[in-house]
């Protein structure tokens, strides 16, 4: 079975500072990994995905994530935070074959300090 | 495409009443998922369908919950009878096998259910 752990339910950063949201995965098979963003009163929107191609993945809104097998991590980063980045972020994992089921982490709420 | 469409956006009902949530997936998508989101439990997968057939309903909390997908363009999640602990945001999502892993799921805007 696959699972993800997001470290830190709340993260605050100053506008213009580095954003780092942590995600560690557990998977018995090579995983596919995803980051989603949820703005207030909206559904989840895909930010980026890792599907066993390049380990450094670039997504929308300037976000990127790096797959590190040795650390079982898939942390999300953005060099310079913007006020519009305030939202909740979810890491998710699925098996890379035979199963479309996504398992989500508990989420990290990102607050941007002006 | 209008995306995944869920209705209603908000539902307030009294305990014991039947509640039906509706979802229209993206045309051509062959997977449909129902998730529930609460503060306490986060995002939980309730059930998912492939080509209108239920594949995994192990997340359905109890017999009060049922889901159907009579055709490729419509699914319902029914709670009968409803209880206050069912209060949550219910999301529907769809994806297309083969490309689903590339584009991820597409989520609807959710239905916020309040049972009083």
Interface residues (C-beta under 8 A of the other chain):
Chain A: X32 X34 X36 X41 X42 X43 X44 X45 X46 X49 X51 X90 X94 X96 X100 X101 X102 X103 X104 X105 X106 X107
Chain B: X4 X31 X33 X42 X43 X45 X48 X50 X56 X91 X93 X95 X97 X100 X101 X102 X103 X104 X105 X106 X107 X108 X109 X110
